[in-house]
Amino acid sequence: MSYHQSCNVVGIVATVLALTAAAPAQEVTLTVADQNPPTAWGSVLRRRLAQA
C-alpha cells in the first residue's frame, strides 16, 4: 500500500469515527408518582416527551 493510499484510509477512518460519535442522552426524571401510574408507562412517557 502506498503512502497516498495509507493517508486516504486513515482519513476515511477518522471521518467515520468523528461522524459516529455518541450523541448526548436526553435526561428523563421520574417522580414517585410516575413509578406506578394506573395506565402503565405509555401515558407517562408521552407526557414527558411532549414537555421536552
Biopython code that builds the backbone (N, CA, C, O; Angstrom):
import numpy as np
from Bio.PDB.StructureBuilder import StructureBuilder

atoms = [
    (1, "MET", "N", (0.862, -1.178, 0.000)),
    (1, "MET", "CA", (0.000, 0.000, 0.000)),
    (1, "MET", "C", (0.905, 1.237, 0.000)),
    (1, "MET", "O", (1.853, 1.328, 0.780)),
    (2, "SER", "N", (0.606, 2.145, -0.852)),
    (2, "SER", "CA", (1.445, 3.333, -0.958)),
    (2, "SER", "C", (1.108, 4.342, 0.144)),
    (2, "SER", "O", (0.101, 4.220, 0.842)),
    (3, "TYR", "N", (1.971, 5.330, 0.272)),
    (3, "TYR", "CA", (1.773, 6.373, 1.286)),
    (3, "TYR", "C", (0.466, 7.120, 1.044)),
    (3, "TYR", "O", (-0.251, 7.435, 1.994)),
    (4, "HIS", "N", (0.152, 7.406, -0.212)),
    (4, "HIS", "CA", (-1.069, 8.145, -0.558)),
    (4, "HIS", "C", (-2.314, 7.337, -0.175)),
    (4, "HIS", "O", (-3.264, 7.892, 0.378)),
    (5, "GLN", "N", (-2.314, 6.055, -0.459)),
    (5, "GLN", "CA", (-3.443, 5.205, -0.108)),
    (5, "GLN", "C", (-3.582, 5.086, 1.407)),
    (5, "GLN", "O", (-4.695, 5.067, 1.932)),
    (6, "SER", "N", (-2.453, 5.006, 2.106)),
    (6, "SER", "CA", (-2.486, 4.928, 3.570)),
    (6, "SER", "C", (-3.119, 6.177, 4.167)),
    (6, "SER", "O", (-3.913, 6.094, 5.104)),
    (7, "CYS", "N", (-2.761, 7.337, 3.617)),
    (7, "CYS", "CA", (-3.343, 8.586, 4.110)),
    (7, "CYS", "C", (-4.843, 8.631, 3.850)),
    (7, "CYS", "O", (-5.606, 9.118, 4.685)),
    (8, "ASN", "N", (-5.271, 8.124, 2.694)),
    (8, "ASN", "CA", (-6.705, 8.089, 2.391)),
    (8, "ASN", "C", (-7.451, 7.193, 3.377)),
    (8, "ASN", "O", (-8.524, 7.556, 3.860)),
    (9, "VAL", "N", (-6.890, 6.038, 3.673)),
    (9, "VAL", "CA", (-7.526, 5.109, 4.601)),
    (9, "VAL", "C", (-7.620, 5.736, 5.986)),
    (9, "VAL", "O", (-8.667, 5.660, 6.629)),
    (10, "VAL", "N", (-6.554, 6.346, 6.444)),
    (10, "VAL", "CA", (-6.557, 6.992, 7.757)),
    (10, "VAL", "C", (-7.582, 8.122, 7.792)),
    (10, "VAL", "O", (-8.285, 8.290, 8.788)),
    (11, "GLY", "N", (-7.671, 8.891, 6.721)),
    (11, "GLY", "CA", (-8.653, 9.974, 6.661)),
    (11, "GLY", "C", (-10.075, 9.469, 6.692)),
    (11, "GLY", "O", (-10.931, 10.054, 7.356)),
    (12, "ILE", "N", (-10.338, 8.384, 5.980)),
    (12, "ILE", "CA", (-11.693, 7.807, 5.977)),
    (12, "ILE", "C", (-12.047, 7.264, 7.347)),
    (12, "ILE", "O", (-13.162, 7.476, 7.825)),
    (13, "VAL", "N", (-11.123, 6.569, 7.986)),
    (13, "VAL", "CA", (-11.372, 6.022, 9.330)),
    (13, "VAL", "C", (-11.630, 7.160, 10.320)),
    (13, "VAL", "O", (-12.536, 7.065, 11.148)),
    (14, "ALA", "N", (-10.848, 8.225, 10.242)),
    (14, "ALA", "CA", (-11.035, 9.357, 11.149)),
    (14, "ALA", "C", (-12.391, 10.020, 10.920)),
    (14, "ALA", "O", (-13.054, 10.421, 11.876)),
    (15, "THR", "N", (-12.802, 10.136, 9.673)),
    (15, "THR", "CA", (-14.102, 10.732, 9.359)),
    (15, "THR", "C", (-15.242, 9.878, 9.896)),
    (15, "THR", "O", (-16.191, 10.398, 10.482)),
    (16, "VAL", "N", (-15.149, 8.580, 9.697)),
    (16, "VAL", "CA", (-16.192, 7.677, 10.192)),
    (16, "VAL", "C", (-16.288, 7.748, 11.710)),
    (16, "VAL", "O", (-17.389, 7.794, 12.258)),
    (17, "LEU", "N", (-15.153, 7.758, 12.392)),
    (17, "LEU", "CA", (-15.178, 7.837, 13.855)),
    (17, "LEU", "C", (-15.760, 9.165, 14.331)),
    (17, "LEU", "O", (-16.478, 9.204, 15.331)),
    (18, "ALA", "N", (-15.460, 10.240, 13.631)),
    (18, "ALA", "CA", (-15.984, 11.551, 14.029)),
    (18, "ALA", "C", (-17.493, 11.627, 13.820)),
    (18, "ALA", "O", (-18.203, 12.231, 14.624)),
    (19, "LEU", "N", (-17.981, 11.021, 12.747)),
    (19, "LEU", "CA", (-19.414, 11.095, 12.449)),
    (19, "LEU", "C", (-20.254, 10.143, 13.293)),
    (19, "LEU", "O", (-21.464, 10.331, 13.418)),
    (20, "THR", "N", (-19.631, 9.136, 13.865)),
    (20, "THR", "CA", (-20.376, 8.171, 14.665)),
    (20, "THR", "C", (-20.193, 8.398, 16.162)),
    (20, "THR", "O", (-20.463, 7.498, 16.958)),
    (21, "ALA", "N", (-19.744, 9.572, 16.551)),
    (21, "ALA", "CA", (-19.573, 9.873, 17.979)),
    (21, "ALA", "C", (-20.942, 9.831, 18.667)),
    (21, "ALA", "O", (-21.954, 10.200, 18.071)),
    (22, "ALA", "N", (-20.963, 9.393, 19.888)),
    (22, "ALA", "CA", (-22.216, 9.252, 20.628)),
    (22, "ALA", "C", (-22.832, 10.614, 20.908)),
    (22, "ALA", "O", (-22.145, 11.554, 21.307)),
    (23, "ALA", "N", (-24.130, 10.702, 20.693)),
    (23, "ALA", "CA", (-24.861, 11.924, 20.995)),
    (23, "ALA", "C", (-25.210, 11.934, 22.482)),
    (23, "ALA", "O", (-25.398, 10.872, 23.074)),
    (24, "PRO", "N", (-25.298, 13.098, 23.086)),
    (24, "PRO", "CA", (-25.670, 13.138, 24.499)),
    (24, "PRO", "C", (-27.099, 12.622, 24.704)),
    (24, "PRO", "O", (-28.000, 12.924, 23.921)),
    (25, "ALA", "N", (-27.282, 11.859, 25.741)),
    (25, "ALA", "CA", (-28.592, 11.273, 26.017)),
    (25, "ALA", "C", (-29.512, 12.300, 26.658)),
    (25, "ALA", "O", (-29.072, 13.197, 27.377)),
    (26, "GLN", "N", (-30.799, 12.145, 26.378)),
    (26, "GLN", "CA", (-31.791, 13.023, 26.993)),
    (26, "GLN", "C", (-32.074, 12.514, 28.409)),
    (26, "GLN", "O", (-32.314, 11.325, 28.615)),
    (27, "GLU", "N", (-32.042, 13.412, 29.358)),
    (27, "GLU", "CA", (-32.288, 13.028, 30.748)),
    (27, "GLU", "C", (-33.787, 12.954, 31.003)),
    (27, "GLU", "O", (-34.529, 13.879, 30.674)),
    (28, "VAL", "N", (-34.224, 11.849, 31.591)),
    (28, "VAL", "CA", (-35.625, 11.667, 31.957)),
    (28, "VAL", "C", (-35.679, 11.546, 33.470)),
    (28, "VAL", "O", (-35.070, 10.644, 34.045)),
    (29, "THR", "N", (-36.403, 12.447, 34.115)),
    (29, "THR", "CA", (-36.530, 12.391, 35.572)),
    (29, "THR", "C", (-37.900, 11.842, 35.930)),
    (29, "THR", "O", (-38.912, 12.236, 35.350)),
    (30, "LEU", "N", (-37.921, 10.938, 36.881)),
    (30, "LEU", "CA", (-39.170, 10.330, 37.320)),
    (30, "LEU", "C", (-39.429, 10.689, 38.778)),
    (30, "LEU", "O", (-38.507, 10.751, 39.592)),
    (31, "THR", "N", (-40.682, 10.921, 39.085)),
    (31, "THR", "CA", (-41.069, 11.180, 40.461)),
    (31, "THR", "C", (-41.661, 9.912, 41.049)),
    (31, "THR", "O", (-41.831, 8.918, 40.343)),
    (32, "VAL", "N", (-41.974, 9.939, 42.328)),
    (32, "VAL", "CA", (-42.583, 8.774, 42.978)),
    (32, "VAL", "C", (-43.930, 8.468, 42.332)),
    (32, "VAL", "O", (-44.289, 7.300, 42.187)),
    (33, "ALA", "N", (-44.675, 9.490, 41.943)),
    (33, "ALA", "CA", (-45.981, 9.276, 41.319)),
    (33, "ALA", "C", (-45.858, 8.595, 39.955)),
    (33, "ALA", "O", (-46.793, 7.926, 39.516)),
    (34, "ASP", "N", (-44.732, 8.754, 39.291)),
    (34, "ASP", "CA", (-44.542, 8.145, 37.976)),
    (34, "ASP", "C", (-44.211, 6.655, 38.055)),
    (34, "ASP", "O", (-44.285, 5.959, 37.042)),
    (35, "GLN", "N", (-43.853, 6.162, 39.218)),
    (35, "GLN", "CA", (-43.377, 4.796, 39.313)),
    (35, "GLN", "C", (-44.463, 3.755, 39.090)),
    (35, "GLN", "O", (-44.162, 2.665, 38.605)),
    (36, "ASN", "N", (-45.699, 4.046, 39.421)),
    (36, "ASN", "CA", (-46.766, 3.058, 39.271)),
    (36, "ASN", "C", (-48.077, 3.738, 38.852)),
    (36, "ASN", "O", (-49.059, 3.681, 39.593)),
    (37, "PRO", "N", (-48.107, 4.378, 37.681)),
    (37, "PRO", "CA", (-49.344, 5.028, 37.243)),
    (37, "PRO", "C", (-50.389, 3.990, 36.840)),
    (37, "PRO", "O", (-50.022, 2.883, 36.446)),
    (38, "PRO", "N", (-51.656, 4.308, 36.925)),
    (38, "PRO", "CA", (-52.701, 3.335, 36.602)),
    (38, "PRO", "C", (-52.716, 2.936, 35.124)),
    (38, "PRO", "O", (-53.232, 1.869, 34.790)),
    (39, "THR", "N", (-52.172, 3.751, 34.245)),
    (39, "THR", "CA", (-52.206, 3.438, 32.813)),
    (39, "THR", "C", (-50.887, 2.877, 32.312)),
    (39, "THR", "O", (-50.636, 2.895, 31.107)),
    (40, "ALA", "N", (-50.049, 2.387, 33.191)),
    (40, "ALA", "CA", (-48.727, 1.859, 32.844)),
    (40, "ALA", "C", (-47.822, 2.991, 32.385)),
    (40, "ALA", "O", (-48.090, 4.152, 32.694)),
    (41, "TRP", "N", (-46.749, 2.678, 31.650)),
    (41, "TRP", "CA", (-45.749, 3.691, 31.315)),
    (41, "TRP", "C", (-46.094, 4.505, 30.075)),
    (41, "TRP", "O", (-45.488, 5.554, 29.860)),
    (42, "GLY", "N", (-47.036, 4.069, 29.257)),
    (42, "GLY", "CA", (-47.300, 4.731, 27.992)),
    (42, "GLY", "C", (-47.617, 6.211, 28.120)),
    (42, "GLY", "O", (-46.958, 7.036, 27.487)),
    (43, "SER", "N", (-48.601, 6.561, 28.916)),
    (43, "SER", "CA", (-49.006, 7.962, 29.015)),
    (43, "SER", "C", (-47.947, 8.801, 29.721)),
    (43, "SER", "O", (-47.801, 9.984, 29.411)),
    (44, "VAL", "N", (-47.211, 8.225, 30.655)),
    (44, "VAL", "CA", (-46.172, 8.967, 31.364)),
    (44, "VAL", "C", (-45.071, 9.372, 30.395)),
    (44, "VAL", "O", (-44.635, 10.523, 30.383)),
    (45, "LEU", "N", (-44.625, 8.419, 29.584)),
    (45, "LEU", "CA", (-43.564, 8.730, 28.631)),
    (45, "LEU", "C", (-44.039, 9.717, 27.573)),
    (45, "LEU", "O", (-43.275, 10.591, 27.163)),
    (46, "ARG", "N", (-45.284, 9.595, 27.124)),
    (46, "ARG", "CA", (-45.804, 10.545, 26.138)),
    (46, "ARG", "C", (-45.841, 11.950, 26.714)),
    (46, "ARG", "O", (-45.507, 12.913, 26.023)),
    (47, "ARG", "N", (-46.249, 12.080, 27.994)),
    (47, "ARG", "CA", (-46.263, 13.418, 28.621)),
    (47, "ARG", "C", (-44.861, 13.969, 28.755)),
    (47, "ARG", "O", (-44.630, 15.149, 28.489)),
    (48, "ARG", "N", (-43.907, 13.120, 29.170)),
    (48, "ARG", "CA", (-42.521, 13.583, 29.350)),
    (48, "ARG", "C", (-41.923, 14.015, 28.024)),
    (48, "ARG", "O", (-41.242, 15.038, 27.952)),
    (49, "LEU", "N", (-42.174, 13.242, 26.971)),
    (49, "LEU", "CA", (-41.626, 13.590, 25.667)),
    (49, "LEU", "C", (-42.300, 14.835, 25.098)),
    (49, "LEU", "O", (-41.666, 15.604, 24.376)),
    (50, "ALA", "N", (-43.565, 15.042, 25.411)),
    (50, "ALA", "CA", (-44.271, 16.224, 24.930)),
    (50, "ALA", "C", (-43.735, 17.493, 25.602)),
    (50, "ALA", "O", (-43.752, 18.570, 25.006)),
    (51, "GLN", "N", (-43.261, 17.360, 26.844)),
    (51, "GLN", "CA", (-42.740, 18.518, 27.575)),
    (51, "GLN", "C", (-41.346, 18.903, 27.084)),
    (51, "GLN", "O", (-40.934, 20.055, 27.228)),
    (52, "ALA", "N", (-40.622, 17.952, 26.508)),
    (52, "ALA", "CA", (-39.232, 18.199, 26.101)),
    (52, "ALA", "C", (-39.117, 19.130, 24.917)),
    (52, "ALA", "O", (-38.009, 19.424, 24.469)),
]
sb = StructureBuilder()
sb.init_structure("model")
sb.init_model(0)
sb.init_chain("A")
sb.init_seg("    ")
for serial, (resi, resn, name, xyz) in enumerate(atoms, 1):
    if name == "N":
        sb.init_residue(resn, " ", resi, " ")
    sb.init_atom(name, np.array(xyz, "f"), 0.0, 1.0, " ", f" {name:<3s}", serial, name[0])
structure = sb.get_structure()
